[in-house]
Amino acid sequence: MKYFARKCDNCNKGMNEGYCGGDGLSYACSHECLFINGYTQEEFQEDYKFGNIYWTDWGEDLEGHIEDGYYTIDGEFIESEEDINNHYIS
């Protein structure tokens, strides 16, 4: 099973790369998930210019790097690596 560092605020899928807004207050995995609810390209340009939003890659190798937990592709939160082993490995 693959694990993810963040969860998209719009589609609720796990993600290892995408847009980070408001210094970690919001996440979007794609253009489709970013430009919703009236958020425009002009607003994005302004936010990007002032460092309020950016694209980032949290990486594929999460082992030992995500202290606050992990997400599944479906956005389910897994609190620790121990929980992953207990819950998903038979």
C-alpha positions as CSV (number, residue, x, y, z in Angstrom):
1,M,0.0,0.0,0.0
2,K,1.2,3.5,-0.8
3,Y,1.2,6.3,1.8
4,F,1.0,10.0,1.4
5,A,2.3,13.0,3.3
6,R,-0.7,15.3,2.9
7,K,-4.4,15.2,1.9
8,C,-6.0,17.4,-0.8
9,D,-8.6,19.7,0.8
10,N,-10.9,19.4,-2.2
11,C,-10.9,15.8,-3.5
12,N,-9.7,14.4,-0.1
13,K,-7.1,12.1,-1.8
14,G,-3.6,11.5,-0.4
15,M,-0.9,13.4,-2.1
16,N,2.9,13.6,-2.1
17,E,3.1,16.7,-4.3
18,G,0.9,19.7,-4.9
19,Y,0.0,23.2,-3.9
20,C,0.6,24.4,-0.4
21,G,-1.3,27.5,0.7
22,G,-1.2,29.7,3.7
23,D,2.0,28.1,5.1
24,G,0.3,24.7,5.4
25,L,-3.2,25.8,6.0
26,S,-4.5,24.4,2.7
27,Y,-3.5,21.8,0.2
28,A,-4.5,21.1,-3.4
29,C,-3.2,18.2,-5.5
30,S,-3.9,19.7,-8.9
31,H,-5.0,22.7,-11.0
32,E,-8.5,21.2,-10.9
33,C,-8.6,21.1,-7.1
34,L,-6.9,24.5,-6.8
35,F,-9.1,26.6,-9.0
36,I,-12.5,25.9,-7.4
37,N,-15.0,28.0,-5.4
38,G,-14.2,31.1,-7.5
39,Y,-10.4,31.1,-6.9
40,T,-8.9,32.6,-10.0
41,Q,-5.7,32.6,-11.9
42,E,-5.2,36.3,-11.0
43,E,-5.6,35.5,-7.3
44,F,-3.2,32.7,-7.7
45,Q,-0.6,34.9,-9.3
46,E,-0.9,37.4,-6.5
47,D,-0.7,34.7,-3.8
48,Y,2.3,33.1,-5.6
49,K,4.1,36.5,-5.9
50,F,3.9,37.1,-2.1
51,G,4.8,33.5,-1.2
52,N,1.3,32.6,0.0
53,I,1.1,29.6,-2.2
54,Y,3.6,27.3,-3.9
55,W,4.0,23.9,-5.5
56,T,6.0,21.4,-3.5
57,D,7.0,17.7,-3.5
58,W,7.0,15.9,-0.1
59,G,8.6,12.9,-1.8
60,E,7.9,9.3,-2.2
61,D,10.0,7.9,0.7
62,L,8.0,8.8,3.8
63,E,9.5,6.3,6.2
64,G,10.7,8.1,9.2
65,H,10.0,11.5,7.8
66,I,6.3,12.2,8.6
67,E,6.1,12.7,12.4
68,D,2.4,13.6,12.4
69,G,1.1,10.6,10.5
70,Y,0.4,9.4,7.0
71,Y,-2.6,9.3,4.6
72,T,-3.9,6.6,2.3
73,I,-4.8,7.3,-1.3
74,D,-8.4,7.7,-0.1
75,G,-7.4,10.3,2.5
76,E,-7.6,8.0,5.6
77,F,-5.3,9.3,8.3
78,I,-2.8,6.8,9.8
79,E,-1.3,8.1,13.0
80,S,2.0,6.2,13.1
81,E,4.1,3.7,11.3
82,E,3.2,1.2,14.1
83,D,-0.5,1.8,13.2
84,I,0.3,1.1,9.6
85,N,2.0,-2.2,10.5
86,N,-0.8,-3.3,12.9
87,H,-3.7,-2.3,10.7
88,Y,-2.5,-3.1,7.1
89,I,0.0,-5.9,7.4
90,S,-1.4,-9.3,8.0
